Amino acid sequence: MGIQPDLWLDEKGTYHLALYSLTRDTKKLFLKTLRNVKLPDGYSSNISRGVNEAQQKIFRLKSHDFHIMMEQLLPFSICNLLPNNVTTVLVELCSFFRVLSGKCLNLTQADLPYYGKLEDIIEINYYGRFKVILFKCKWADTTRDRGYKKDRWNFNCVNFERLIYNGDREEHDPYIEASQAQMTYYVYDLVNIGWSVVVHLKTRDLYEMGDKIEEEVYENEPYEEQHLDHLGNIHDEYDQLATNHLSNDSVE
């Protein structure tokens, strides 16, 4: 029948799960990750409402929600749950759809990124002549590995339990002008506790209008430009196609 030997039934009549299969425990982590995602208002539907952890199903999503899932959330949700060779294929597949469905805007960024969580918005009114909007944020320590790193998939990860300042000194300035900010959201990593994956937003209905140059970035580094060679050649034929988990470890 052309079935690889490691996927055959054993002498007890059971078989091992394929490499791309999730066990009961990894399904729970996958669904919990999606359940905990908080997206900005108007960016998509409330995806967490479509996650049913009891039935281990995802439902009631709109077409745009599936785009968000495929282009952004799926790579972060499965990258620590499946073998590297399987994850590499899925990451590059998501990258293909991401490039296919939208325009990727490239902008040379500073060598040191700053990532924060908005805590307060302050408006300074100069006697009605003009106004300045300030964002007060708590900033992850991106100056050291304790608060910022790139994981093995080259995703930007931050830890907001390790801040760049604590507010004890005068030079600990948590404020930036609103015009200096770019919107992101963070996907909490349930495997690496305390860390979150950074996702830059891509605006909806963005069109090319003449020769005007957009100066905003709404995309992460495209996945196909992330250096995944150290994880192996995805075009190789794998000798092992099954995991060490038996079929009864998974819930359909």
N, C-alpha and C positions, 0 to 999 in steps of 0.2 A: 504493500500500500504506500510505500515511500515515506513511512514515518520514521524519524530518527530514533535510534535504539534507546537513547536516554529518556524518550517520551513513551516507551512501551509500558504496558501493564507489568507489574512485578508478579512474583509467585503468589502474593496474597490478593491479587486482583485490584490493587490500587496503583495509581500513577502519580508522578511528581508534576507539580505545576510548571508551566512554561516560564521562561525568564521574565516575560513581560507581565506576568500575573501578579496581582497584589494579594497578600494574605489577609486574614480577618483583621489583624492588628494594623497593618500598613494602610488598609482601607480606612480604618478609623482615623489615623493620622492625616490622611489625604483629605477626608471630608471635614475634619475639625479645622484644618488649615483654611479651607474655603469658607467654613462657617464663621471664622474669626476675621475675615477680610472686611475692612471698612473702606469703601470707595467714596470719593467726593460726590456731593449732591449733583444730580444731572449727568454724571459720567456714565452710569449704567443703572439697571435695575438693582434692587437689593438682592444680590446673588445669594447671600447667606440664607434668605428665606426659602430658596429652592433646594436647600441641602437638608435631607432627611437622614440623620445619622442612625436612627433606629432601623429603617428599612435599607440603609446604605444605598440611597439613590439620590440623583439630582434631577429636578424637574422644574417646570414653570419658568423656564428661561426664554427670553426673547432672542431674536437673531443677533442683535448687537451684543447681548450678554455672552453668546457663544464666541463671538469675535474676541471679546475681552478674555475669556477663558483660554482660547487657543493661542492668542498672541502674547499674553502676559502672565496669567495665573498658573497655567498648567506646568510650565518649566520649573517654577519655584516650588510648586506643590509636590512634584514627584522626584525632584533631583536627588533627594536623600533616601528614597524609598525603593528604588530599583537599581540593578547593576549598572555600572558605568557605560557599558556598551549599548544597553537599551536606552538609557537616559540621553546619551549623545545623539542617537537617532531622533528621539522625540524633541530635543532642544533644537536641532537643525530643522526639523519639520515645522515647528512653531515659528522659527525664524523665517522660513519660506513664506508662510501665510502672513506674517507680520509685514514683510516687505511687499508682498503682493497686494495687500489691502490698503496700504497707505503710503504717503510720502515720508521718507526719512530725512529729517533736517539735520545737517552736520554743522557743528560749531566747535571751534577750538576752545576747550575749556581750560581753566587754570589747573596746574598740577595738583593742587590741594583742594579737594572738594569739601564743602561744608553741608551738613545735613542736620536739620532741626525739626522740632515739633512745635507748632503754633500754640502759644498759651494765652496771648492777649493781643488785641488790636487797639492802637492808640491814635487818635486824631489830634494833631496840633494845629490850631487855628490862629493865624497871624492877623487878627483884627479884620477878618473877612477878606483880606487881600489875596491870600492863598492858604492852602492847607497842605500839611504833610502827614501821610499815613505811615505809622511805624508798626512793625510786627515784633512782638516779644516772643522769643523762642527759647527752648532748651536745646543746646547743641551737643551732639555726640562728639566725642574726642577723636576727630579724624587726623590728628597730628601723630597718633601712635596706634599700634595694632590693637591696643586694648579697647578702642572704640570704633575702629573702622578696618575693614579688610576686604579683599576679594577672595571669594571661595574658589573651589576647584573648577567651577563652571564660569569663573570670571565675573560673577555677579557682585555688585556692590552691596556690602552688608554693614550695618551699623548696630551699635549697642547703646541704647539710651540709659542704661544703668551706669555708664561710664562717660560722664560729661566733660567737655573741654573747660568748663568753669563751674564754680559752685556758688558764685555771688558774694563771696566773702571779701573781695577786693574791689577797689574802685574801677580798675581796668577790666573787670569782668562785665563786659557790656553785652547784654543779650539781645539788643535791638538792631534791626535793619530796616531800611526803607522798603515799602511795599514793591517799588519798582525794581528792587534788587533780587526779588524772590522768584523762584520757579516752582511750580506746584508739583509735588510728588506724593505718593502714598507708600506705605510700608506693609509688607507681608511678613507676619510673624513666623519665625522658624520654630516649629515644634520639636525638631530634633536637636538643633543647637540652641539650647535655652538661653534667652536673653538677647539673641540676635534677630534682626529683621532684614529682609531683602528690600532694597530701594527700587521703586518703579517710578520713572518719569512719565507724566501724563502726556498723551497725544490728543490734541483737541479734535473734536468731531467737526465734520463739514469744513475742512481746511482745503482751500483751493488756491491754485496759482493764478494771481491777478497781475498780469503784465510783468514788468522787470523789477518789481519791488522785491527786495531781499528780506526774508523773514530773519529776525535775530533772536528767535526763541528756540529752545530745545524741548521737545516733548517725547523724545524717544530715548530708551537706553541704548547702549552700544549694540548694534545688530548682532544677533547670535552667531551668524556665519563669520563675523569678524573676530569673535572670541576665539582664543587659541585653545582648541580642544584636542590637539594632536597628542598631547601627553596621555590622553585617556584611551588611545588605541585607534586603529583604523576601522571606521565603521563599515568599510566595504569588505573587510576580511570575512571569511566564513568561520563561524564559531563552532568548535567541536561540541561544546556543551550547550544544549538548548533548554535544559530543565533546571529547576532550582532543587534545593534539598527539602523543600516543603511538599507534603503530600496533598492530594486533592481535597481532603477534608479540612485543611487549614483555611480554605477560602470559602466565602459565602457568595453564592450567585446573586 
